[in-house]
Amino acid sequence: MLITTFIWGSTPFMGIFSHLPSGVFVFFRVLFAFPFIFYFSIKQSSVREFINLKPFWPLFLSGVMLGVNWIFFFWAVNITDVATVVNIYYAGPIISIILAVVFLNENINRYIIISIILAFLGVIFSNGGFSVDKGAFIAFLAAISYGFLGFFSKIATLHHKAVSVTAWQILISIVITFPFLFFSDWKFTMQGFIISLIAGIIHTALALFLWYDALNYIKVSIASILQYLDIVFAMILAYIFLNQIPNYHQIIGAILIIFAGSLSSIKEMKN
């Protein structure tokens, strides 16, 4: 799980160093990831399970949200600092909780309330206050779509196995990002190809395999807490490779968001 969080923490730099528009980069990322994710899905379940599409709407909407949230995320890291983007982005799981409380009538308790407050305080601190620049706004759109991804994924996994849901999400993301090849200003380079290939195989397929494998040994709630180490790894790597030194606003924001995510996971453990 720690290897997985490190891999995901380095994902922003794949988008930056590919020098591709976010929509194009996401297309190649999911395109290269799909064969491996599909094979893993079939191995873990079956072809019959994969083609069981009823109900299809949560699969479709979660797939759309996967593509949309990654497009916004990689767009944001290309125009503002990584620390701001990852801090805001990881408010997404808290948004999922809010959606589940509102639309799925899940119980709300003190852990959820405190998590929501801390997460949004973390977003405010990460941005240095209430003034919002373009990069922070796009990062917040990424967080919202990440929240909807988690919400629709939760509904989808009530009817389908998680690995099959993931495979369908990747496949649908290929379809919705394909038009970016024709409507974006980009050119093919070997660097962009290699980095997209690495992002697809390592940062998507391998990382997801390690995630599912780790869940055989640790609880989902513990994994959810460890996932917030993505923020820490992203900040460290941004300092090493981009000389982006996080300010105290971003550090406080990161602490608040990590604590919010940990609290929400503790709530799940208590359930």
N, C-alpha and C positions, 0 to 999 in steps of 0.2 A: 504493500500500500504506500509506503514511503517512496519507493521508486516511481510509482504511478503519479504521486503528487509532484515529484520533481519533474517528471516528463511534462505534465500539464502546466506546471509553473513556467516551463521554458517555451510553451506554445506561442505566446505573443511574439517572440523573436523570429519564429518561422514566418509569420505573416509580414513582419517588418523587413527581414532580409531577403524575402522572395521578390520584393519590389513589384508585386502584382496588386491590382485593385482587389479590394476585399472579396467582392463577389466572385471574381475569377479564381482567386486563391482558394476560397471555400469549395468551389466546384472541383478543382483538381484534388483537394484534400479528400473530399468524400468519394470521388471517383476511384482514387487509388486505395482507399480504405475498404470499399464495399466488398471486393472479392474475399478478403480475409474475414470480414464481419459476417458475410453470408455463410462462408464455410463453417465458422465457429457456431453460428446459429443452427445450422443443419446438424452439426455434430452434437450439440447440446440438446436439441429437441428432435425435429424431423422436418422433412419437406412438407408433410401434411400440416404440421403446426404452422409453418411459415406461410402457407397459402390459405390458412384459415383467416379470412379477412373480416369476419363479422364480430363486433361492429367495426367498420373501417374508419369512421370519422375521427376517433381519438388517435388512431395511427397516422392518419393524414395530417391532422392539425399539429400533432407533436412533431412530425417530420418537417412541416412548414416552419414551425417555431425553431427547430434545430438550425435550419439553414439561415433563417432571419437573424437569430441571436448571434451566430458566428459572423455573419456579414457586418452587423453593427459593431461587434467586438473588435474585429481586425481593422475596420475603418477607424475606430476610435484610437487604437494603439499607434496608428500611422500618423495621427495629427496631434496627439498629446502624450504626456508621460505615462509610462506603464503603471506606476503605483496608483495614480488616480483612477485609471481604467479598471484595474483588477479589484480595487477596493469597492468601487461602485458596482461593478459586475456581480460581485459575490453577495450583494443584497438580494440577488435573484431568488435563492432558496427561501428567503423570508417572504418574498412576494408570493411564492407558491403556497406557503402556509396560509397567508391571508386569503388567497383565492379558494383554498380548500375549506376554510372556515365559512366563507361567504356562500359558496355555491354547493359544497358537499356536506354542509352542516356538521363539520368536524368540531369537536369540543374546543373551546378556548379556555385557557387557564393562565395563571400568572407567568409561567415560563414563556408562553407565546407572546403575551402582552409586553413583557420585558424585552424579549428578543426583537420584536418589531420596533420598539422605541430605540434600542441600542443600534440596530442596523441602520435606521434612517439618520440617527445622530452621527453614525460612522460615515455615511454618505456625505452629510453636510460638512463634517470635519475634513474629509478627504479632498473636498473641493475648495477648502479654505473659507467656507461661509456659504451664503445663499446666492452669490453671483455665479451664474452658470455660463461657461464658455461652450463653444461648439463641441469640443472633444468630450467634455463632461456630459453634455446633453446626449450625445450619441451613445456614450457608455451607459447612461441611464436607460436609453431605449434598449440596449443590449440586456440590461438587468431585467427590464420588464418582460422582454421576450423570453429570457431565461426562466423567469418565474412562470410564464405560461407554458413553457416546455415541460417544466417539472409537474405542473398541474395536469396537462393533457397526458403526460407519460403515466402519471398515477392512475388516471382513468383507464388508459390503454392496458396497463399491467393487471387490471382487474379481470380482463378478458383474454389476454395473451401473455405468453412467457416473456420475461424481460429481454432475453437475448433476441427473440423474434421482433419485439418492438424496436430495439436498437437497429436491427438490420433494415427494417422498413423505414425508420427515420433517416438513415443514411441514404437509402434508395430514393426516397422522396426529395431529400435535399439535393441530390444530383439533378433531378428534374427541374426543381425551381431555380437552381443557380445556373443551369445551362444557358439561358438567354444572356447572361452577363458576358459570355464569350463574344457576343455580337454587338452589344450595346456599351461596352467599356473600352476605354482607350488603353490598350496594352500590347505588348509584343512578347513573343516567345523567346526565352533565353535559357541556356543550360542551367544557370544558377536557379532560376525560378522553377524549372522542371525538377531538379534534384531536391530542392527544399520542399516543394509540394509533395514529392514522393515520400520524403522522410516524414513529413507531417501526416500523411495518410497512413503509412505503414506503422511508424513508431508512435506518434502522438495521438493517433486515433485507434487503429486496430490493436496494436500491442498494449497500449495503455488500458483499453477497455478489457482485453483479455486478462491482464494482471489484476484489474479491478474486480472482475467477476471471480477470478481464482482466489483473491484475498478474502472474498466474502465467504469462502468455504471454511475460513479459519477465525474470522473476527465478525462481530455483529455489524449490521448495517449502520447502526447508530454511532459506533466507534469509527467506522470508515468515514461517516459524514463529518465527524469532528476532524479527523486527520486530513480530509480533503481541503480544509481551510489553510493547510500549510502551503497550498498553491500560491497564496498571496505572499507568504514569506519568501519562497523560492523565487517568485517573479521579481520581487523587489531587489533581492540579492543579485540576481542575474542582470537586472536593469542597471545596477550600479557597476557591475563588472564589464558588461559589453557596451553599454550606452552612456556610461558615466552619469546616470540619472540618480542623484542622491535624494532619497526621500526626505521631505521636510517634516517638522514635528506634527503638522496638521495631518499628513498622510499616515504617519506612524500611529497617532492616536486613533484615526479613522480605522486603520487596519485592526488595531487591538479591539475596538468596539465591535466591528463586524465579525471578527473571529469569535469573540465572546458571545455575540448574539447567535451565531451558528452553533456554537457548542451548547448553549442553553437549550436551543430547540431540539438538539440531538439528545440531550439529557432527558428532556420531556418524553421523547420517543422511548428511551430506555426504561423510564418509569412506567410507561404503558405496557 
